[in-house]
């Protein structure tokens, strides 16, 4: 029903609202409960355990939709197995100026150049804390916090340490985002020596924030899809050596496939949506191969169907995230993806998601 209503209302909304205005309106409607859902219980075949956490299903909402942790419970209510809020930076920052979001309707794609617009840690953590306050009734599901650096910070690791200290006691897992193309110099942190030094500092900050005997939240590293094989191998070796809990592959791409039709195809920023599926999945496949399947991977980029999610899982993803598909299909689309994924798993004789992870490599 939500998908049908969204398809009926979307043409009018898209005609009269700029992309960023439409996103703001969607978040406001979710905050006020104007849009809500009560999905049926998840199919048991979708349940999975990854980096020590139990997920009722492997379909998650990627960072970027709920940058300020405002609608976590509303989105969990649409049936996502997990929601990742952020990216958050230590200090508030407005991000880039001018038009920052472009819909490529003909391509079912999005280009963004937000530049880590953030309300800062105090606002972000206060919302996470409210979900854990006595008497609170948060929606069931796993909640991640995606952390980044302020644009003007020279010691990037210091910002990540600050963020980790604040969010580690409040999130089920924490993602270190070093792959957004919209913050100058950020993707340089994906090189072997910088990323290794960064991870050691963030891991130490996590231990200080959540000392034993409490279990610290799993730490994930989010990398982009535009890495070459040598870079993928370097990152794989670093995450195995540092014992990082997981990877997210990938972020948006700065490449522009020649098949793009929209007039916005050359807009500055990171491209996401359907055209990203192939390149992001090949990067995921290579990362799984180089890690030998020893590090759980979250497949992100281009997922717009249950078949896409299944492709990511067979390529090596233990979990799958999406975001851009919601622009074109509405928030209720998670239920469709889960239904189709369960059917595909049974069709191929798998009893669980975990059994299918990396099947293409066997």
C-alpha positions in Angstrom: 0.0 0.0 0.0 2.8 2.4 0.9 4.5 1.7 -2.4 1.3 2.4 -4.3 0.6 5.7 -2.5 4.2 6.8 -3.1 4.0 6.1 -6.8 0.8 8.1 -7.0 2.1 11.0 -5.1 5.7 11.1 -6.3 5.1 12.9 -9.7 3.5 15.9 -8.0 6.1 16.0 -5.3 9.0 15.8 -7.7 7.5 18.4 -10.0 7.1 21.1 -7.4 9.9 20.3 -4.9 13.7 20.5 -5.4 15.4 17.2 -4.5 16.7 18.4 -1.1 13.4 20.0 -0.2 11.7 16.7 -1.0 14.1 14.8 1.3 13.5 17.3 4.0 9.8 17.0 3.7 10.1 13.2 3.9 12.1 13.3 7.1 9.6 15.8 8.6 6.7 13.6 7.7 8.4 10.6 9.3 9.3 12.5 12.5 5.7 13.6 12.9 4.3 10.1 12.2 2.4 11.2 9.1 4.0 8.2 7.3 4.3 5.0 9.2 4.1 1.3 8.6 3.4 -2.0 10.4 5.2 -4.7 8.4 4.6 -8.4 9.1 7.3 -10.3 11.0 10.3 -11.2 9.0 10.6 -14.5 7.2 12.8 -16.7 9.5 15.1 -17.5 6.5 16.2 -13.9 6.6 17.5 -14.0 10.1 21.3 -13.8 10.4 24.1 -13.1 12.9 26.9 -10.8 11.8 29.8 -9.4 13.8 28.2 -10.6 17.0 24.8 -8.9 16.4 21.5 -10.6 15.6 19.6 -9.2 12.6 16.0 -10.3 11.8 16.8 -9.5 8.2 19.9 -8.4 6.3 18.4 -5.3 4.6 19.6 -2.0 6.0 19.2 1.7 5.4 22.5 3.2 4.4 23.9 6.4 6.0 22.9 9.6 4.3 19.1 9.3 4.6 19.0 10.0 8.3 22.0 12.2 8.7 21.0 13.6 12.1 19.5 10.5 13.8 16.0 12.0 13.6 14.0 9.1 12.2 15.7 5.9 13.2 12.7 4.3 14.7 10.4 5.4 11.9 12.6 3.7 9.3 13.0 0.5 11.4 9.3 0.5 11.4 9.3 0.1 7.6 11.0 -3.3 8.1 14.6 -2.5 7.8 16.8 -4.9 9.7 19.2 -2.1 10.6 19.5 1.6 10.1 22.7 3.6 9.9 22.5 7.2 11.0 25.0 9.9 10.0 27.5 10.9 8.8 28.0 12.9 11.9 31.0 15.3 12.5 32.3 16.6 15.8 31.3 20.2 15.2 28.2 21.4 13.3 28.9 22.3 9.7 26.6 23.4 6.9 28.3 21.3 4.1 28.6 22.6 0.6 26.7 25.5 -0.8 24.4 25.6 -3.8 22.4 22.7 -5.2 23.6 19.6 -3.5 21.2 16.9 -4.6 20.3 15.9 -8.2 17.7 13.3 -9.3 18.6 11.5 -12.4 15.1 10.1 -13.0 15.8 8.5 -16.4 18.7 6.5 -14.8 17.1 5.8 -11.4 20.2 7.5 -9.9 21.1 10.3 -7.6 24.1 12.6 -7.4 24.9 14.3 -4.1 27.5 16.8 -3.1 26.4 17.5 0.5 29.9 17.6 2.0 29.1 16.1 5.4 26.4 18.6 6.4 25.9 17.8 10.1 24.3 19.2 13.2 27.3 18.0 15.2 27.8 15.4 17.9 25.6 16.9 20.8 22.4 16.9 18.8 23.2 13.5 17.2 24.1 11.7 20.5 21.2 13.3 22.4 18.8 11.5 20.0 20.7 8.2 20.3 20.6 8.5 24.1 16.9 9.3 24.1 16.2 5.9 22.5 18.0 4.2 25.5 16.4 6.3 28.2 14.3 4.7 30.9 10.7 4.3 29.6 11.7 4.7 26.0 10.2 2.2 23.5 12.5 2.1 20.5 11.6 0.1 17.5 13.3 -3.3 17.3 16.4 -3.4 15.1 20.1 -2.7 14.9 21.3 0.9 14.9 24.6 2.1 13.5 26.4 5.4 13.7 28.4 6.7 10.8 31.2 9.0 11.8 33.4 11.5 9.8 35.6 14.5 10.1 35.0 18.2 9.9 36.0 19.9 6.7 38.7 22.1 8.2 40.3 19.5 10.6 43.9 18.7 9.7 44.3 15.8 12.2 41.5 13.7 10.7 42.0 10.8 13.2 41.4 13.2 16.1 37.9 13.9 14.8 37.1 10.2 14.4 38.4 9.6 18.0 36.1 12.4 19.2 33.1 10.9 17.4 33.9 7.4 18.6 34.1 8.5 22.2 30.7 10.0 22.0 28.7 7.4 20.0 30.3 4.1 21.1 28.2 3.8 24.3 25.0 4.5 22.3 25.2 2.7 19.0 25.1 -1.0 18.1 27.9 -0.6 15.7 30.1 2.3 14.5 31.2 3.0 10.9 34.3 5.0 10.0 33.5 6.8 6.7 36.6 7.5 4.7 35.1 7.3 1.3 32.8 10.3 0.6 34.0 12.2 -2.5 32.5 15.5 -1.2 35.0 16.3 1.6 38.4 17.4 0.3 41.2 14.9 1.1 38.9 12.4 2.7 39.3 9.6 0.2 43.1 9.9 0.7 42.6 8.2 4.0 41.9 5.0 2.1 45.6 4.5 1.3 47.3 1.8 3.2 49.4 3.8 5.7 46.8 6.5 6.5 43.9 4.0 7.0 46.0 1.7 9.2 47.1 4.6 11.4 43.5 5.9 11.6 42.1 2.5 12.5 44.6 1.9 15.3 43.6 5.3 16.9 39.9 4.7 16.5 40.1 1.2 17.9 42.0 2.6 20.9 39.3 5.3 21.3 36.6 2.7 21.3 38.3 0.7 24.1 38.5 3.9 26.2 34.9 4.7 25.6 33.6 1.2 26.4 36.2 -0.5 28.6 36.1 -4.2 29.6 34.1 -6.1 30.6 31.5 -4.3 28.5 31.5 -5.4 24.9 32.4 -2.5 22.6 30.3 -1.9 19.4 31.7 -3.5 16.3 33.8 -1.2 14.2 33.2 -1.0 10.4 35.2 0.7 7.7 33.3 2.2 4.8 35.3 2.4 1.5 34.4 3.5 -1.9 33.8 1.5 -5.1 36.4 3.3 -7.2 39.4 1.4 -5.7 41.8 -0.5 -8.0 42.9 -4.1 -7.2 46.1 -3.0 -5.4 44.1 -0.6 -3.1 41.5 -3.3 -2.4 44.3 -5.7 -1.5 45.9 -3.1 0.8 42.7 -2.4 2.6 41.9 -6.1 2.9 45.2 -6.7 4.6 44.8 -3.8 6.9 41.4 -4.7 8.2 42.5 -8.3 8.7 45.6 -7.2 10.6 43.9 -4.6 12.7 40.9 -7.0 13.5 38.3 -4.5 12.3 34.9 -6.1 12.7 33.5 -5.4 9.2 33.6 -3.5 5.9 31.0 -1.5 4.0 31.6 -1.6 0.2 31.0 0.9 -1.1 30.1 4.5 -1.2 29.1 6.7 -4.1 31.3 6.8 -7.3 32.9 9.8 -9.0 32.8 7.9 -12.3 30.1 8.5 -14.9 28.9 5.5 -16.9 28.4 6.5 -20.6 24.9 5.1 -20.4 23.6 7.9 -18.2 20.7 9.8 -19.9 19.8 12.6 -17.5 20.7 16.2 -18.0 22.3 16.1 -14.6 24.7 13.3 -15.5 27.7 15.6 -15.3 26.8 17.3 -12.0 29.6 17.4 -9.5 29.4 14.9 -6.6 29.0 11.2 -5.9 26.7 9.0 -8.1 24.5 6.4 -6.5 21.5 4.4 -7.5 21.0 1.7 -10.2 24.1 2.6 -12.4 26.4 1.9 -9.3 25.3 -1.7 -8.9 27.9 -3.3 -11.2 31.0 -1.4 -10.1 30.1 -1.5 -6.4 29.5 -5.3 -6.6 32.7 -6.0 -8.4 34.6 -4.1 -5.7 32.7 -6.1 -3.1 33.6 -9.3 -4.9 37.3 -8.5 -5.0 37.3 -7.4 -1.3 35.7 -10.7 -0.3 38.3 -12.6 -2.3 41.3 -10.6 -0.8 40.0 -11.0 2.7 39.3 -14.7 2.2 35.8 -14.2 3.7 37.3 -13.5 7.1 35.8 -10.0 7.5 32.0 -9.6 7.2 31.1 -7.2 4.4 28.0 -5.0 4.0 27.2 -4.6 0.3 26.1 -1.1 -0.6 25.5 0.6 -3.9 22.9 0.2 -6.6 20.5 -2.1 -4.8 17.1 -1.7 -6.3 15.5 -5.2 -6.1 15.6 -8.4 -4.2 17.7 -9.9 -7.0 20.3 -7.1 -6.5 20.4 -7.9 -2.8 20.9 -11.6 -3.6 23.6 -10.8 -6.1 25.5 -8.8 -3.4 25.1 -11.7 -0.9 26.4 -14.3 -3.4 29.3 -12.0 -4.2 30.3 -12.0 -0.5 28.0 -9.6 1.4 26.7 -10.7 4.8 24.4 -7.7 4.9 23.0 -5.3 2.3 22.3 -1.6 2.5 20.3 0.7 0.2 19.2 4.3 0.0 18.7 5.8 -3.5 16.1 3.2 -4.4 13.8 4.7 -1.8 13.8 8.0 -3.9 12.1 6.1 -6.7 10.1 3.5 -4.9 9.3 4.9 -1.4 10.1 3.7 2.1 7.9 0.6 1.9 10.2 -0.9 -0.7 12.2 -2.7 2.0 9.3 -5.2 2.4 9.4 -6.0 -1.4 13.1 -6.6 -1.3 12.8 -8.9 1.7 10.0 -11.0 0.1 11.9 -11.4 -3.1 15.2 -12.2 -1.4 13.5 -14.9 0.7 12.1 -16.5 -2.5 15.5 -16.5 -4.2 17.2 -18.1 -1.2 14.6 -20.9 -1.2 14.8 -21.3 -4.9 18.5 -22.1 -4.8 18.2 -24.4 -1.8 19.7 -22.1 0.9 18.3 -22.5 4.4 19.6 -19.1 5.5 21.3 -15.9 4.4 24.6 -17.0 5.9 24.6 -20.1 3.7 24.4 -18.0 0.6 27.2 -15.5 1.5 30.0 -15.8 -1.0 28.3 -18.6 -2.9 29.8 -17.3 -6.2 33.3 -18.0 -4.9 32.7 -21.6 -4.2 
